[in-house]
């Protein structure tokens, strides 16, 4: 009988090929790396990591390249505070839908093509920033440049495809954190580039325009690097794997359905809106806050603003590492508790930030606040890879998009116009963080439990949960094999206490091939 | 007696505090200088090209000796209220150390109280002056560089005799062309990559077909 599943047939034919692939890091049954070696550029895992964080970093640099140069731009274009505020909202609102779309694109064509396409298609917006001449055109270029922030989703998707559950938290944390670093680095880079160009001899109002070619060109280069050196999955690229039958083509509508019908994705979208969304809001308003409230020079206010974003170097990865460490002992329940505690504490610090009146205490509170809010972002993406396997991209996109929605909503409620003073807005934002973090209590995985309840008494397994996304017809075709492997590898989320007692004795550790 | 001492001490402290903050209040200054500038009401000037001539002298109707502390005169280009609206970085504050109304210095000249003739200066509008509506104000400073008097070309409400300056755009044809070229390159290279990927994919699948059959 010749009826073999196409995936299995290709696997046995190419089985020799893929088994002979030697990886320089240890891998699990899906060929995902089980170790995260920061300083290596080995193909394909660590190479994917470095390509993804650098390209995401460049998108952040481009998206937030205008704020540090605003004192020059606002005089050149005759902008009002309303124009600037609207452009700030526009810069983060474009990515709301772009992130969801990016999630779906990753599921369908792979993170390599999806991210490189977005980066190359938004680079023109950054180039065109040098020819704008009005408030409207300023808003438009910031809006379209902001679309590039959707590369966050492809970064997280790529890391979740390359790294195994025990280390996926830190892989997501480092790539997300080092990318977000761009928001802080740009506050230092752009003024430097601007003054260099001006000192060479260009007039002030020309120098800033020339300066924008730097982030635009850098962005373009990162896209080329991804296309030339990157690879979607440990086994190869989507296109080749699809054609060879190793990666079955999935249906867009099914992928989308399984993503949006999973309530956990919506809860995480809301809570991410109040850690990452808050981070984006602060990126847009904090320099002005310090400048106005404490009468600092714009240069000094910019350095303080930069330090908020620069904390991402260790705080977001730290969140990912803590999430992984807690999961080793307490499983998914530990990850949920860690996220709730960290984000709630960040909310408390935000309330305090708006209330303190002295400059030095304010800076200290801001830095501690930045560490906790960014760690919460890292912890969120320690949970996202487990919500769905089939629709990982859609869930990542929803969560990422939710982050930007949070930024838009928060800026519109608290920081538009003059209803609230900035310090009152910051305190109220802190209250909103605490309220919007409570829904984490409602997240429940039947195979692992939730914050207040243990795993289901019906002994639901990881396989039951992940295979629940495929109906029997699809399972007959063999489309679900990747989910099966993932389910197997994700038993680590049970935590150490339950691991020995609930797993059958003859099953080996997740690193078997 | 003790209460008088306390009052005197706190009064002294307040004065010192005021000098600490350099907080001369604009409302405390007297309008003692007559300033005229060449732009007529509503005239539009171009930055980098046009010139402004300013002339200033002490108002001769004032009692003599009022300018005894004046050591320097600084003439500044100031934003009119319409250009300050919805722009907190140009906000007017009564405390002159925090006031942001007059950010561009035109000229600074030493003042000689004995010489009563008017002084003037011709200024080419710099290329970094932004597009806005302006008037001209002159401040008199004493030897501690504190404001002690002023004069301006407009009335107290700052509604008359305002003129506009059009700043340079900073745009260049070469920048416009470069933007278009690089953007086009960015988009076209993406499609080139797609094409190469498709060709590689076709080659790989034909190889796989051969292996299977």
Interface residues (C-beta under 8 A of the other chain):
Chain A: X9 X10 X13 X14 X71 X74 X75 X76 X78 X80 X81 X82 X113 X116 X117 X120 X121 X123 X124 X127 X128 X130 X131 X133 X203 X204 X205 X206 X207 X208 X209 X210 X213 X216 X217 X220 X223 X224 X227 X237 X239 X240 X243 X244 X245 X292 X295
Chain B: X85 X86 X87 X88 X89 X98 X127 X128 X130 X131 X132 X167 X168 X169 X170 X171 X172 X175 X176 X178 X179 X182 X183 X185 X186 X187 X189 X190 X193 X194 X197 X198 X200 X201 X204 X205 X208 X211 X212
